[in-house]
Amino acid sequence: MSVPFYVPPEQLTKEKAEFARKGIARGRPLIVLEYTGGILFVAENPSTHLHKVAELYDRIAFAAVGRFSEFENLRQAGVRLADIRGYAYGREDVTSRSIANAYSQTLGQIFVQEFKPYEVELCVAEVGIDGAPNAMYHIVFDGNVFDRKGFLAMGGQSDELNTELQRGYDENMELDAALQLAMRVLRQAAPAGETGARLEVAVLERDRPRRSFRRLSQEDVQSRAGEPAS
Amino acid sequence: MRNPFEGPKLFSPSFVDALRAYAPELLETRASGAGAVPEVPHGTTVAAVRFADGVAMGGDRRATEGMSIAQRDIEKVFPADDFSAVAIAGAAGPAIEMVRLFQTELEHYEKIEGFPLSLEGKANKLGQMVRSNLPLAMQGLVVVPLFCGYDARRQAGRIFRYDVTGGRWEDADFHATGSGGRDARGSLKKRWRADIDGDAAVEILVEALYDAADEDAATGGPDLVRGIFPVVATVTAQGYRRVPDDDLRKAAERLVAARQEGS
């Protein structure tokens, strides 16, 4: 009778985490930034149709880095959860906290039980209304959740990007200034010869009634970025 | 409600399918037991007309319960999404629930797929919902919607009507349904022209609803005393827009003045 090799749980967890981290670090980065009028999402994404940033509900958006098939699956489940909740109860009863919690539980379970952990990192962000503060939840591959304030970079070179964002971030930034900061930071971190990556840009706008998620066109991004920094 | 993150994977952009998979109790429409359903509020007349740049849709404000008035200011015209509108006639409870399900369905599809359904697709989806209401309709809770929207590909407004079985027909110019629908259609037939603009479309809709209220006891006319006017909305390339009450008050007052002169 063959006896399976015993692998201590510490080592197993460590190796799974190592594997997930490596996979995520290979991907292109994504930045989430709070500005005065809402929340900005900027992702390097060569595709025009396979989005990394998307709408979950009226005031809540989803952003992800890593393996597309894995986070797309999670995004669709999040949309279903939000829409069923909103339909069963009321629109204001759908919160980023409960969605972030569902993601955390799911990723945690997959990390422990599955042979291969998901190679994804997620951000669930909610823009506040009537003076309420925004919420930004950063959910990593093992189900850990971090409550973020101001800015967040995920994906490849996220440590360098977060340091750079820390240096340039100012909570009184308007949209254009926030976009310029995000673009500058992404460009600095890009490997030589890859500075012209296509950007996927979207915002959650505080003053937009009901569904506050909006994508910015490439022309809009260029014209906003072209203006002198305020 | 089951957890959408677990269980078999769902390959459908439809919200109704998601409900069936994860929260089937929210879809139950079958009335239990035999016998007639007790008296419930009914919405009455709704109408839609096509004009040069889009469509306009309107409904009176009365709900009746048998011979009495259940509500004076009920709303029967709703935005289905940014580029379409739906109006309902029939049993108010199931009808308003159907509108809510339809609105969520369109938004859900758009979020899952990343782009909205075609106008044709929206019209078909509504037909399926009407059909699934058939068991309730057999017990007297009939829901008959009217659907219209701006078709971006054809660059024109389009109107769809339904019957109780979910049958769907497109109307080229205008249509009205509900208890006063026949009278409203008669009025629209005389006043509709192919080249009318949005303002004129709103005007003839207000007049058609007035004529329906004139003939049909279950349809409410403009209530100048309480300040209750029909709900009228337009859908064009710029999207759904509800006509402000002030404009409708003026339209109603002009109409009443013209009728007084004529008599």
Interface residues (C-beta under 8 A of the other chain):
Chain A: H49 H51 A54 E55 L56 N73 L74 Q76 A77 V79 R80 L81 D83 I84 G86 Y87 A88 A102 Q105 T106 R211
Chain B: M1 N3 P4 F5 E6 K9 L10 F15 A18 L19 Y22 A23 L26 R100 L101 T104 E107 H108 K111 I112 G114
